[in-house]
Amino acid sequence: MATDLEKFVNADGRDKLVKEVRKKIDALGIEYLYLQFVSVTGKIMGKGIPSDHWETVASKGFQLVYGATVNLFLNRAGDYLGYGPEAAELVGIPEPETFMQLPWAPKIGRFYCTLFRNREEKQDPGGFLTSDCRGNLRRLHDEFEKKHGTRLRIGTEPEMMWLKFDENGKPKDGFSKPYCYHIDQFESLRPVSLQVIKYARQMGLDMIQGDHEDAPGQLELNWMYDDVLRNADRLTTYRQICAQVAREHGIFACFMTKPFMGVSASGCHHNMSLWNGGKDKFVPCGNDKDDLPGMPHNYMYVKGGDNTFMPDTDDPQMPGAEGLKAIGGVVHHLQALTAIGCSTVNSYRRLWDTGFWAPVFADWGFQNRTTGLRVSAPGRFEYRSVDSMVNPYIMGSTLLAAMDDGLDNNLDPGEPEERNIYEAIEAGKQVKKLPMSLGEALDHLEASDVVKRGMPGEMYRLYEEYKRDEFARFMSTVTEWDNDTYMECLP
């Protein structure tokens, strides 16, 4: 019987795509290829090869230690996280349809890859590697569609901050002032934002709007929503683009959630909806469609179909029945999902710094920014308990798991909350609060068999191990606050 790896390499039509990539490589003068995948924390990992070896790597792949999926980092005890040195090497197979020339380095092309277990493993040789968060999302999304007949579309709102360097070369202050929606502050970052937009459009991001947010140097640039996997790829690409533009301009692209207290953090709201049908439509994003710097797949956006979240009553603010059940699952599991959406110790500074619209309660409402979920427009929900450090692949797969539970069990999200949630609580409403530390969030995740279904195979074990170690490192660190508060204290 053919392995998962063999089926993937020999899939119908793939050989033709491999040949089309060769034509692109030759036409564009590509000399080197980045073969990239995404770790459990969302970090981009991989290898590089000369483009002469494209056909070989397309069929045989490359090998890299399993621990690369956990960033190849050490835990507090000095041991490798996730996998030891005795573990086998994964096999990464590039996906030809994702080929893209890097606009800032035109001699280099990049691919996203799917990961597999080693061919010589005693158990499940050549099977899908479940520490591949991107591959997991693709498979779980396909299973969701087979079961429910719908697919998840997501649009993300990636806030981040552009910072200056201090005299020691460390990122410090925001490049602009913390004035939300001020065009003058937006203009101060124009050379940066326009370069990001230029590269993004070349790489297939259909940019639609942007603004200056209300923290120092904080911008949000948006592209059109799409299938959950392609949107996650575009968010990952966007982060790469920002890092490159920062290098070109001598400033720092900061995706840390809360570098400054007293101003807003960087969120990454996910606007989501479930759809029946729809077809891919080519969107050139300003490129010459007959001379693209990448494969057409990168410029496809799913359009049309039926949005099951649209109202099916006379109330334009009330989502349809299927949308309510799906969101009922998200509301029900919001505390466990917070461990994915708010994935770092620093994430919880966002929830503790009051007065900046951070969502801290497991509730929902129409245009209500004090709840964890809101109906941001008819037909879509905005998931707010997620920030700029999120791994969008694990976020997507766990949201699917929660929605699956809501649909299976007709979970009721309750009545929408129209009041400011703090006022509602003062009036006597009982509302679950989101976890207020990474450790507490991980406890909720550990207790949620439903959300863990979105982290199949080894994924939950690796994420849990990595994040527990991160929280333990924080708890075992003496901070500047500790010294300022306790150093001169006489008990």
PALONU-832837 format. One line per 5 residues: number of its first residue (from 1); their letters; for each residue x, y, z of C-alpha. Coordinates in nm, 4 decimals. Layout:
# residues N
NUM> A> X Y Z | ...
//
This chain:
# residues 491
1> MATDL> 0.0000 0.0000 0.0000 | 0.1282 0.3459 -0.0903 | 0.2293 0.5724 0.1973 | 0.0900 0.9223 0.2527 | 0.4167 1.0588 0.1172
6> EKFVN> 0.3976 0.8499 -0.2002 | 0.0353 0.9461 -0.2595 | 0.1236 1.3122 -0.2145 | 0.4173 1.3056 -0.4554 | 0.2225 1.1065 -0.7160
11> ADGRD> -0.1044 1.3010 -0.6906 | -0.2856 1.3637 -1.0171 | -0.1586 1.6757 -1.1901 | 0.1412 1.7298 -0.9643 | 0.3965 1.6255 -1.2266
16> KLVKE> 0.2574 1.8901 -1.4604 | 0.2916 2.1549 -1.1856 | 0.6519 2.0502 -1.1221 | 0.7297 2.1092 -1.4909 | 0.5514 2.4456 -1.4866
21> VRKKI> 0.7643 2.5511 -1.1901 | 1.0782 2.4622 -1.3851 | 0.9646 2.6929 -1.6643 | 0.9078 2.9700 -1.4074 | 1.2480 2.9129 -1.2501
26> DALGI> 1.4217 2.9419 -1.5854 | 1.2168 3.2396 -1.7074 | 1.2688 3.4377 -1.3851 | 1.6382 3.3497 -1.3460 | 1.5853 3.1852 -1.0072
31> EYLYL> 1.9106 3.0461 -0.8681 | 1.8140 2.9387 -0.5150 | 1.5039 2.7966 -0.3482 | 1.3750 2.8336 0.0081 | 1.1789 2.5273 0.1216
36> QFVSV> 0.9810 2.6465 0.4220 | 0.7382 2.5114 0.6790 | 0.5922 2.6494 1.0005 | 0.6793 2.5425 1.3561 | 0.4370 2.4977 1.6461
41> TGKIM> 0.4855 2.8635 1.7436 | 0.4426 2.9962 1.3888 | 0.8145 3.0421 1.3199 | 0.9224 2.9866 0.9598 | 1.1703 2.7002 0.9310
46> GKGIP> 1.3251 2.5106 0.6412 | 1.6197 2.4659 0.4065 | 1.7622 2.6228 0.0933 | 1.8819 2.4479 -0.2236 | 2.0208 2.5529 -0.5643
51> SDHWE> 1.7403 2.5625 -0.8186 | 1.9235 2.3045 -1.0359 | 1.7957 2.0410 -0.7923 | 1.4274 2.1361 -0.8140 | 1.3040 1.8166 -0.9815
56> TVASK> 1.4927 1.5948 -0.7369 | 1.3653 1.7698 -0.4257 | 1.0135 1.7851 -0.5721 | 1.0014 1.4049 -0.5854 | 1.2253 1.3028 -0.2950
61> GFQLV> 1.1991 1.6027 -0.0652 | 1.4550 1.7121 0.1935 | 1.5292 1.5806 0.5411 | 1.5516 1.7776 0.8645 | 1.5372 1.6736 1.2301
66> YGATV> 1.1889 1.6369 1.3788 | 1.2825 1.8934 1.6424 | 1.2783 2.1696 1.3800 | 0.8990 2.1682 1.4172 | 0.9561 2.2831 1.7783
71> NLFLN> 1.2104 2.5509 1.6749 | 1.5010 2.3245 1.7787 | 1.4999 2.5040 2.1153 | 1.6110 2.3756 2.4553 | 1.3937 2.3570 2.7658
76> RAGDY> 1.4924 2.4837 3.1104 | 1.6854 2.1637 3.1781 | 1.8910 2.2008 2.8623 | 1.7138 1.9215 2.6738 | 1.5654 1.9648 2.3270
81> LGYGP> 1.1962 2.0423 2.3325 | 0.9680 1.7843 2.1771 | 1.2195 1.5458 2.0244 | 1.5590 1.4259 2.1406 | 1.8716 1.3797 1.9302
86> EAAEL> 1.7752 1.0143 1.8778 | 1.4599 1.1087 1.6830 | 1.4370 1.0457 1.3101 | 1.4453 1.3095 1.0383 | 1.1275 1.4375 0.8789
91> VGIPE> 1.0755 1.4534 0.5035 | 0.9595 1.7873 0.3625 | 0.7921 1.7830 0.0220 | 0.7569 2.1222 -0.1511 | 0.4179 2.2140 -0.2959
96> PETFM> 0.4808 2.3359 -0.6524 | 0.1624 2.5453 -0.6618 | 0.3018 2.7668 -0.3825 | 0.6151 2.8691 -0.5752 | 0.6818 3.2431 -0.5512
101> QLPWA> 0.9738 3.4673 -0.6428 | 1.0876 3.6869 -0.3528 | 1.0377 4.0437 -0.4770 | 1.3271 4.1763 -0.2660 | 1.5611 3.8941 -0.3744
106> PKIGR> 1.4593 3.8056 -0.7336 | 1.7159 3.5272 -0.7619 | 1.5355 3.3353 -0.4857 | 1.2076 3.1439 -0.5018 | 1.0178 3.0019 -0.2064
111> FYCTL> 0.7774 2.7130 -0.1490 | 0.5574 2.5989 0.1354 | 0.6074 2.2326 0.2193 | 0.4084 1.9439 0.3636 | 0.5895 1.7309 0.6217
116> FRNRE> 0.6001 1.3522 0.6525 | 0.7451 1.0928 0.8837 | 1.0702 0.9391 0.7721 | 1.0439 0.6644 0.5121 | 1.2350 0.4208 0.7370
121> EKQDP> 1.0297 0.4702 1.0539 | 0.9075 0.1444 1.2117 | 0.5671 0.2975 1.2816 | 0.3715 0.4679 1.0038 | 0.6675 0.5209 0.7686
126> GGFLT> 0.6015 0.8031 0.5242 | 0.2878 0.9046 0.7125 | 0.1767 1.2636 0.7574 | 0.3801 1.4288 1.0338 | 0.1332 1.5526 1.2940
131> SDCRG> 0.3782 1.8129 1.4240 | 0.3198 1.9883 1.0888 | 0.0577 2.2451 1.1906 | -0.0006 2.3528 0.8322 | -0.0579 1.9992 0.7068
136> NLRRL> -0.2897 1.9331 1.0015 | -0.5053 2.2323 0.9110 | -0.5444 2.1182 0.5513 | -0.6514 1.7663 0.6542 | -0.8826 1.8778 0.9357
141> HDEFE> -1.0479 2.1334 0.7076 | -1.1124 1.8654 0.4445 | -1.2622 1.6366 0.7128 | -1.4841 1.9216 0.8350 | -1.6139 1.9794 0.4818
146> KKHGT> -1.6908 1.6097 0.4306 | -1.8886 1.6066 0.7547 | -2.0710 1.9408 0.7413 | -2.0540 2.0423 0.3750 | -1.9050 2.3830 0.4549
151> RLRIG> -1.5613 2.5411 0.4523 | -1.4143 2.8081 0.6760 | -1.3155 3.1453 0.5327 | -1.1142 3.3842 0.7459 | -0.9872 3.7392 0.7198
156> TEPEM> -0.7243 3.8492 0.9708 | -0.6421 4.1956 1.1061 | -0.2674 4.1837 1.1788 | -0.1663 4.4744 1.3980 | 0.2061 4.5241 1.4584
161> MWLKF> 0.4443 4.8030 1.5572 | 0.7329 4.9687 1.3766 | 1.0007 5.0622 1.6307 | 1.3227 5.2617 1.6371 | 1.6552 5.1276 1.7630
166> DENGK> 1.8279 5.2824 2.0643 | 2.1976 5.3680 2.0817 | 2.2739 5.0038 2.1745 | 2.0906 4.8622 1.8751 | 1.7917 4.7429 2.0775
171> PKDGF> 1.4298 4.8009 1.9663 | 1.2839 5.0768 2.1803 | 1.0292 5.3465 2.0946 | 0.7571 5.3484 1.8331 | 0.8428 5.5245 1.5078
176> SKPYC> 0.5232 5.7324 1.5199 | 0.2944 5.8723 1.7891 | 0.0064 5.6667 1.9349 | -0.2776 5.8449 1.7557 | -0.5384 5.6125 1.6117
181> YHIDQ> -0.6557 5.6749 1.2516 | -0.4479 5.9944 1.2243 | -0.3446 6.0311 0.8622 | -0.0432 6.2417 0.9622 | 0.0981 5.9532 1.1657
186> FESLR> 0.0048 5.7099 0.8899 | 0.1918 5.9375 0.6488 | 0.5023 5.9337 0.8697 | 0.5295 5.5593 0.7984 | 0.4337 5.5887 0.4311
191> PVSLQ> 0.7694 5.4688 0.2890 | 0.7385 5.1580 0.5044 | 0.3711 5.0840 0.4458 | 0.3886 5.1368 0.0703 | 0.6891 4.9048 0.0419
196> VIKYA> 0.5036 4.6387 0.2417 | 0.1999 4.6791 0.0167 | 0.4133 4.6605 -0.2974 | 0.5815 4.3352 -0.1922 | 0.2537 4.1930 -0.0611
201> RQMGL> 0.0688 4.2514 -0.3875 | 0.3529 4.0988 -0.5861 | 0.3202 3.7879 -0.3675 | -0.0565 3.7545 -0.4094 | -0.1972 3.9462 -0.1122
206> DMIQG> -0.5003 4.1412 -0.2350 | -0.4475 4.4453 -0.0120 | -0.7714 4.6292 0.0657 | -0.7127 4.8866 0.3422 | -0.4840 5.0073 0.6190
211> DHEDA> -0.4608 5.2587 0.9021 | -0.2532 5.3837 1.1916 | -0.3692 5.2224 1.5154 | -0.3529 5.3661 1.8670 | -0.0098 5.2520 1.9861
216> PGQLE> 0.3305 5.3989 1.8964 | 0.4312 5.2984 1.5440 | 0.1324 5.0650 1.5158 | -0.0074 4.9869 1.1707 | -0.2735 4.7499 1.0480
221> LNWMY> -0.2723 4.6557 0.6800 | -0.5449 4.4199 0.5558 | -0.5930 4.1893 0.2597 | -0.9028 4.0121 0.1299 | -1.0358 3.7162 0.3279
226> DDVLR> -1.0055 3.3649 0.1860 | -0.9927 2.9941 0.2649 | -0.8477 2.9480 0.6151 | -0.5291 2.7744 0.4947 | -0.4454 3.0248 0.2227
231> NADRL> -0.5113 3.3119 0.4631 | -0.2729 3.1566 0.7163 | -0.0077 3.1299 0.4432 | -0.0606 3.4961 0.3580 | -0.0307 3.6048 0.7206
236> TTYRQ> 0.2957 3.4107 0.7439 | 0.4156 3.5718 0.4205 | 0.3107 3.9156 0.5489 | 0.5292 3.8690 0.8556 | 0.8255 3.7805 0.6340
241> ICAQV> 0.7606 4.0884 0.4231 | 0.7475 4.3180 0.7271 | 1.0767 4.1788 0.8580 | 1.2409 4.2440 0.5215 | 1.1024 4.5979 0.4868
246> AREHG> 1.2258 4.6757 0.8376 | 1.5766 4.5694 0.7373 | 1.5603 4.7922 0.4307 | 1.4552 5.0969 0.6348 | 1.6735 5.0440 0.9418
251> IFACF> 1.3819 5.0060 1.1813 | 1.2286 4.7090 1.3639 | 0.9105 4.5145 1.2798 | 0.7619 4.4172 1.6159 | 0.4965 4.1454 1.6410
256> MTKPF> 0.5266 4.1204 2.0195 | 0.1756 4.1581 2.1575 | 0.2303 4.4211 2.4270 | 0.5695 4.5974 2.4167 | 0.4259 4.9056 2.5924
261> MGVSA> 0.1781 4.9339 2.8804 | -0.0697 5.2184 2.8765 | -0.1417 5.1912 2.5039 | -0.3195 4.9294 2.2974 | -0.1594 4.5937 2.2276
266> SGCHH> -0.1308 4.4320 1.8854 | -0.4238 4.2039 1.8184 | -0.4938 3.9810 1.5206 | -0.8729 3.9555 1.5070 | -1.0046 3.6667 1.2956
271> NMSLW> -1.3214 3.7431 1.0973 | -1.4769 3.4095 1.0099 | -1.7717 3.2477 0.8349 | -1.8718 2.9035 0.7044 | -1.9635 2.8722 0.3375
276> NGGKD> -2.1271 2.6225 0.1041 | -1.9785 2.6160 -0.2446 | -1.7813 2.8913 -0.4090 | -1.5067 2.8795 -0.6699 | -1.1518 3.0039 -0.6916
281> KFVPC> -1.1134 3.3290 -0.8805 | -0.7821 3.4631 -1.0093 | -0.6980 3.8063 -0.8633 | -0.3775 3.9416 -1.0246 | -0.3079 4.1961 -0.7464
286> GNDKD> -0.1567 4.4365 -0.9961 | 0.0654 4.1744 -1.1610 | 0.0708 4.0943 -1.5309 | -0.1386 3.7768 -1.5438 | 0.0671 3.6485 -1.8371
291> DLPGM> 0.3980 3.7071 -1.6604 | 0.3431 3.6253 -1.2930 | 0.6346 3.6099 -1.0463 | 0.4784 3.2973 -0.8989 | 0.2327 3.0173 -0.9649
296> PHNYM> -0.1353 3.1166 -1.0197 | -0.2413 2.9424 -0.6953 | -0.0916 3.2320 -0.4996 | -0.3370 3.4726 -0.6642 | -0.6533 3.2658 -0.6131
301> YVKGG> -0.9329 3.3729 -0.3793 | -1.2464 3.1682 -0.3254 | -1.5528 3.3690 -0.4291 | -1.9267 3.3106 -0.4229 | -2.1220 3.0349 -0.2553
306> DNTFM> -2.3674 3.0589 0.0322 | -2.2607 3.2106 0.3633 | -2.4318 3.0057 0.6352 | -2.3680 3.2810 0.8897 | -2.5988 3.5254 0.7108
311> PDTDD> -2.9229 3.6128 0.8971 | -3.2176 3.3873 0.8151 | -3.4739 3.6004 0.9999 | -3.5872 3.9618 0.9777 | -3.3273 4.0616 1.2376
316> PQMPG> -3.0171 4.1798 1.0449 | -2.8088 4.1576 1.3607 | -2.8900 3.7921 1.4349 | -2.6766 3.5307 1.2525 | -2.8392 3.2316 1.0885
321> AEGLK> -2.9116 2.9114 1.2788 | -2.6000 2.7281 1.1579 | -2.3820 3.0261 1.2389 | -2.5238 3.0408 1.5906 | -2.4494 2.6732 1.6529
326> AIGGV> -2.0947 2.7061 1.5204 | -2.0314 3.0150 1.7295 | -2.1950 2.8402 2.0237 | -1.9076 2.5953 2.0031 | -1.6512 2.8758 1.9980
331> VHHLQ> -1.8138 3.0551 2.2934 | -1.8376 2.7273 2.4845 | -1.4664 2.6540 2.4353 | -1.3354 3.0099 2.4429 | -1.1303 2.9609 2.7593
336> ALTAI> -0.9339 2.6712 2.6076 | -0.9012 2.8485 2.2720 | -0.7358 3.1390 2.4537 | -0.4250 2.9229 2.5001 | -0.3915 2.9249 2.1209
341> GCSTV> -0.5009 3.2809 2.0415 | -0.3079 3.4338 2.3331 | -0.0077 3.2070 2.3116 | 0.2678 3.3893 2.5044 | 0.3292 3.5153 2.8552
346> NSYRR> 0.3244 3.8675 2.7145 | -0.0190 3.8111 2.5577 | -0.1830 3.8483 2.8972 | -0.0461 4.1996 2.9474 | -0.3027 4.2837 2.6778
351> LWDTG> -0.5849 4.1403 2.8887 | -0.4697 4.3020 3.2129 | -0.4167 4.6547 3.0779 | -0.7686 4.7904 3.1216 | -0.9320 5.0548 2.9059
356> FWAPV> -0.8088 4.9400 2.5650 | -1.1007 4.7223 2.4472 | -0.9158 4.3967 2.5087 | -1.1668 4.1078 2.5253 | -1.1632 3.9356 2.8654
361> FADWG> -1.5085 3.7722 2.8790 | -1.6465 3.4628 2.7039 | -1.9534 3.6240 2.5514 | -2.0707 3.7662 2.2193 | -2.2691 4.0575 2.0820
366> FQNRT> -2.3380 4.2677 1.7748 | -2.0583 4.5272 1.7285 | -1.9714 4.4797 2.0978 | -1.5960 4.5157 2.1468 | -1.6077 4.4267 2.5161
371> TGLRV> -1.6834 4.0597 2.4389 | -1.4624 3.7799 2.3116 | -1.6716 3.7514 1.9941 | -1.8738 4.0054 1.8048 | -2.0808 4.0145 1.4895
376> SAPGR> -1.8645 4.2619 1.3000 | -2.0991 4.2645 0.9989 | -2.3914 4.0508 0.8828 | -2.2549 3.7085 0.7939 | -1.9308 3.7103 0.9859
381> FEYRS> -1.8052 3.6794 1.3424 | -1.4952 3.8531 1.4691 | -1.2953 3.6344 1.7057 | -1.1169 3.8863 1.9283 | -0.9246 3.6763 2.1803
386> VDSMV> -0.6274 3.6410 1.9496 | -0.3150 3.8529 1.9123 | -0.0205 3.9227 1.6852 | 0.1867 3.6252 1.8052 | -0.0712 3.3655 1.7046
391> NPYIM> 0.0097 3.0583 1.4992 | -0.2750 3.0964 1.2446 | -0.2648 2.7305 1.1423 | -0.3284 2.5967 1.4935 | -0.5804 2.8749 1.5502
396> GSTLL> -0.7679 2.7689 1.2378 | -0.7688 2.3989 1.3226 | -0.8848 2.4535 1.6819 | -1.1599 2.6930 1.5707 | -1.2787 2.4189 1.3345
401> AAMDD> -1.2797 2.1723 1.6254 | -1.4894 2.4086 1.8383 | -1.7319 2.4787 1.5517 | -1.7637 2.1060 1.4840 | -1.8683 2.0537 1.8456
406> GLDNN> -2.1181 2.3396 1.8241 | -2.2761 2.1975 1.5091 | -2.2830 1.8392 1.6388 | -2.4383 1.9286 1.9729 | -2.6488 2.2342 1.8836
411> LDPGE> -2.4589 2.4467 2.1333 | -2.6348 2.7716 2.2186 | -2.4141 3.0808 2.2474 | -2.6866 3.2549 2.4489 | -2.8477 3.5881 2.3761
416> PEERN> -2.6243 3.8539 2.2226 | -2.5025 4.1084 2.4751 | -2.5787 4.4618 2.3612 | -2.4557 4.6316 2.6771 | -2.0980 4.7098 2.7692
421> IYEAI> -2.0063 4.3777 2.9295 | -1.8759 4.5481 3.2431 | -2.2102 4.7220 3.2896 | -2.3915 4.3935 3.2279 | -2.1857 4.2236 3.4995
426> EAGKQ> -2.2598 4.5060 3.7420 | -2.6272 4.4486 3.6648 | -2.5910 4.0852 3.7724 | -2.5037 3.8950 3.4546 | -2.2955 3.5838 3.5111
431> VKKLP> -2.0178 3.5643 3.2514 | -1.7166 3.3353 3.2286 | -1.3921 3.5258 3.2278 | -1.1094 3.4346 2.9970 | -0.7921 3.2965 3.1569
436> MSLGE> -0.5659 3.5777 3.2661 | -0.2282 3.4026 3.2399 | -0.0673 3.1571 3.0014 | -0.0537 2.8959 3.2752 | -0.4267 2.9260 3.3446
441> ALDHL> -0.5048 2.9109 2.9726 | -0.2967 2.5940 2.9337 | -0.4955 2.4361 3.2180 | -0.8183 2.5051 3.0289 | -0.6652 2.3629 2.7099
446> EASDV> -0.5542 2.0496 2.8930 | -0.9120 1.9958 3.0143 | -1.0692 2.0413 2.6695 | -1.0801 1.7214 2.4653 | -1.2727 1.9113 2.1974
451> VKRGM> -1.0132 2.1827 2.1336 | -0.7339 1.9251 2.1495 | -0.8993 1.7479 1.8551 | -0.7713 2.0438 1.6545 | -0.4175 1.9487 1.7644
456> PGEMY> -0.4001 1.5859 1.6481 | -0.1291 1.3266 1.6929 | 0.1805 1.4803 1.8490 | 0.0753 1.8421 1.8043 | -0.0877 1.8879 2.1455
461> RLYEE> 0.2034 1.7216 2.3270 | 0.4558 1.9467 2.1569 | 0.2560 2.2668 2.2049 | 0.1900 2.1859 2.5709 | 0.5539 2.1047 2.6384
466> YKRDE> 0.6802 2.4183 2.4651 | 0.4340 2.6545 2.6306 | 0.4607 2.5015 2.9790 | 0.8353 2.5500 2.9582 | 0.7849 2.9091 2.8432
471> FARFM> 0.5562 2.9805 3.1388 | 0.7950 2.8091 3.3813 | 1.0824 3.0230 3.2521 | 0.8765 3.3339 3.3190 | 0.7754 3.2208 3.6686
476> STVTE> 1.1380 3.1430 3.7534 | 1.2701 3.4819 3.6392 | 1.3361 3.7792 3.8679 | 1.2106 4.0843 3.6821 | 1.2768 4.4541 3.7122
481> WDNDT> 0.9334 4.4846 3.8754 | 1.0365 4.2328 4.1432 | 1.3451 4.4337 4.2261 | 1.1632 4.7687 4.2239 | 0.8860 4.6350 4.4480
486> YMECL> 1.0680 4.4097 4.6950 | 1.4408 4.4860 4.6984 | 1.4210 4.7451 4.9791 | 1.1187 4.5964 5.1511 | 1.1468 4.5156 5.5219
491> P> 0.8760 4.2493 5.5824
//
